[in-house]
């Protein structure tokens, strides 16, 4: 959020002329209080209409920032692991083709290390409950903890871990008003390949030498 939702790390200097718009779960822009926070920070709903509006109605120079894996990916966010929910998420590629917008692979090393999530392997009772709740509400009820303000064992303050966000080379895509399934799959695979290469290229210098990326 700090890297793309604010200018705390100097985004405007690194990418002059680019305005970022963060997308979030639909439930966040409909619930009281969280809706007000979204309006305050300029977040919009992560749906097709919002994405197309950002890329076409606001002029040029806009970058839509979306966590493609969404709530499902949150269930696999465990310390020391990098698991992405991406194989069956192709809507963002279709929208990029329809708008002629570049696809930019981005990965944040250390992001899963700032909180500890309770173990919830597929097939466990906890995971079953979480999957059911996610299907009903669109929200993943993760059980997690960080550290406290005056102690380091338990609380909701994030652990002191370094997060490094790396941004890859934009993937230029053609503008296709009605892309076929083959078109979408072709560029989707290109995106996954570029993201994997980005991860492998930077993991050692980002303190994750022995890490591996799993794409589900």
PEQUI-V141154 format. One record per residue. RES is the residue in three letters. SS is DSSP state (~ for helix, > for strand, _ for the rest). D_FIRST is the distance of its C-alpha to the first C-alpha in Angstrom with 1 decimal. Layout:
BEGIN
RES,SS,D_FIRST + RES,SS,D_FIRST
END
This chain:
BEGIN
UNK,_,0.0 + UNK,~,3.8 + UNK,~,5.5 + UNK,~,5.5 + UNK,~,4.9 + UNK,_,7.1 + UNK,_,9.9 + UNK,_,9.8 + UNK,_,10.6 + UNK,_,12.9 + UNK,~,11.6 + UNK,~,14.4 + UNK,~,17.0 + UNK,~,16.3 + UNK,_,16.2 + UNK,_,18.3 + UNK,_,19.0 + UNK,_,15.9 + UNK,>,13.9 + UNK,>,10.8 + UNK,>,10.6 + UNK,>,8.2 + UNK,>,10.6 + UNK,>,11.0 + UNK,_,14.2 + UNK,~,17.2 + UNK,~,18.0 + UNK,~,15.0 + UNK,~,16.3 + UNK,_,19.8 + UNK,_,19.8 + UNK,_,20.6 + UNK,_,18.2 + UNK,~,15.1 + UNK,~,16.3 + UNK,~,16.5 + UNK,~,12.9 + UNK,~,12.0 + UNK,~,14.6 + UNK,~,13.5 + UNK,~,10.1 + UNK,_,11.6 + UNK,_,10.4 + UNK,>,13.5 + UNK,>,15.3 + UNK,_,15.0 + UNK,_,18.7 + UNK,~,21.1 + UNK,~,22.0 + UNK,~,18.6 + UNK,~,17.9 + UNK,~,21.3 + UNK,~,21.0 + UNK,~,17.9 + UNK,~,19.8 + UNK,~,23.3 + UNK,~,23.6 + UNK,_,21.4 + UNK,_,23.1 + UNK,_,22.1 + UNK,_,19.2 + UNK,>,16.4 + UNK,>,13.9 + UNK,>,12.8 + UNK,>,9.7 + UNK,_,10.8 + UNK,_,10.9 + UNK,_,14.7 + UNK,_,15.8 + UNK,~,14.4 + UNK,~,16.1 + UNK,~,18.8 + UNK,~,16.7 + UNK,~,15.3 + UNK,_,19.0 + UNK,_,19.3 + UNK,_,16.4 + UNK,_,18.8 + UNK,_,18.9 + UNK,_,20.3 + UNK,_,20.1 + UNK,>,18.4 + UNK,>,19.3 + UNK,>,18.0 + UNK,_,19.4 + UNK,_,20.2 + UNK,_,24.0 + UNK,_,24.7 + UNK,_,21.6 + UNK,_,23.1 + UNK,~,22.3 + UNK,~,19.5 + UNK,~,22.2 + UNK,~,24.8 + UNK,~,22.8 + UNK,~,22.0 + UNK,~,25.8 + UNK,~,26.8 + UNK,~,24.7 + UNK,_,25.5 + UNK,_,21.8 + UNK,_,20.9 + UNK,>,19.0 + UNK,_,16.6 + UNK,_,16.1 + UNK,>,12.9 + UNK,>,12.7 + UNK,>,10.8 + UNK,>,13.7 + UNK,_,13.8 + UNK,~,10.9 + UNK,~,13.8 + UNK,~,15.5 + UNK,_,13.7 + UNK,_,15.5 + UNK,>,19.0 + UNK,>,19.7 + UNK,_,23.3 + UNK,_,25.3 + UNK,_,25.6 + UNK,_,27.4 + UNK,_,28.5 + UNK,_,31.7 + UNK,_,31.1 + UNK,~,31.6 + UNK,~,28.2 + UNK,~,26.7 + UNK,~,29.3 + UNK,~,28.3 + UNK,~,24.6 + UNK,~,25.5 + UNK,~,27.8 + UNK,~,25.4 + UNK,~,22.7 + UNK,~,25.6 + UNK,~,26.6 + UNK,~,23.4 + UNK,_,20.7 + UNK,_,18.7 + UNK,_,18.8 + UNK,_,20.2 + UNK,_,19.1 + UNK,_,20.9 + UNK,>,19.0 + UNK,>,19.2 + UNK,_,17.9 + UNK,>,19.9 + UNK,_,21.4 + UNK,_,21.4 + UNK,_,24.9 + UNK,_,25.3 + UNK,_,23.5 + UNK,_,24.8 + UNK,_,23.2 + UNK,_,20.7 + UNK,_,17.2 + UNK,>,15.7 + UNK,_,13.8 + UNK,_,16.3 + UNK,_,16.3 + UNK,_,15.3 + UNK,_,14.2 + UNK,_,11.3 + UNK,>,12.2 + UNK,>,10.6 + UNK,>,13.7 + UNK,>,14.3 + UNK,_,17.7 + UNK,_,20.4 + UNK,_,20.2 + UNK,>,22.7 + UNK,_,24.9 + UNK,_,26.1 + UNK,_,29.1 + UNK,_,29.1 + UNK,_,31.0 + UNK,_,31.5 + UNK,_,32.6 + UNK,_,31.4 + UNK,_,33.4 + UNK,~,32.2 + UNK,~,33.3 + UNK,~,31.2 + UNK,~,28.1 + UNK,~,28.9 + UNK,~,29.7 + UNK,~,26.5 + UNK,~,24.5 + UNK,~,26.4 + UNK,~,25.7 + UNK,~,21.9 + UNK,~,22.3 + UNK,~,24.6 + UNK,~,22.3 + UNK,~,19.4 + UNK,~,21.9 + UNK,~,23.3 + UNK,~,20.0 + UNK,~,19.5 + UNK,~,23.1 + UNK,~,23.2 + UNK,~,20.4 + UNK,_,20.6 + UNK,_,23.4 + UNK,_,22.0 + UNK,_,18.7 + UNK,_,20.8 + UNK,_,21.2 + UNK,_,24.7 + UNK,_,26.1 + UNK,_,23.2 + UNK,_,23.8 + UNK,>,21.7 + UNK,>,22.9 + UNK,>,22.4 + UNK,_,23.7
END
